Amino acid sequence: MTNELVIVGADSGEVIAVSLSGNRKWSYRTKRSVISSPIVDINEGICYVGSSDNFIYCLDADTGYNSWRFRTNGPIIASPVLYKSLVIIGSTDGSLYAINGQSGKEKWKFKSEKPIVAAPIVHRDMLYIGSTDQTLYCLDAESGKELWRFKTGGAITATPYIIGDLLLIGSMDHNLYAIPLVN
């Protein structure tokens, strides 16, 4: 969402921008469904969205013009997150990609053992991402270097959440984990 538009993805593969008055401003068609939620860098006027066609797209938020697209090796279900100049997104190929938001070039890639279907979060320059390999990973957001990991008894399919100094993560093992964050 921008200050003037709501941008959504559709099962048809379309990314649609609608004005606050309800008028369609633009649309862009990917080759497969868009399950992830688009994210807009309001300062740059750029929308980033992942698609089931294995690509993340960089679209001008005002016009829908496609500046670049980046191919992963699997459908993208997870929503992207922004960190400084990076767009960070997980793929069902099991990788988490950090892509330069301006150029569309890969800065780093982190590989888990199974698909990533949830969005990551960034807090104090650390990135937290769950994977269907039953593991929560903590990475340095700038470099992608793994700092630590926490194993659960089931797949992690939801985005982690931070309250105060606690990182909350749900797992398909029917547990909610509260992990203290340490500086």
Secondary structure, DSSP 8 states (H G I E B T S, - for coil): --SSEEEEE-TTSEEEEEETTS-EEEEEE-SS---S--EEETTTTEEEEE-TTSEEEEEETTT--EEEEEE-SS---S--EEETTEEEEE-TTSEEEEEETTT--EEEEEE-SS---S--EEETTEEEEE-TTSEEEEEETTT--EEEEEE-SS---S--EEETTEEEEE-TTS-EEEEE---
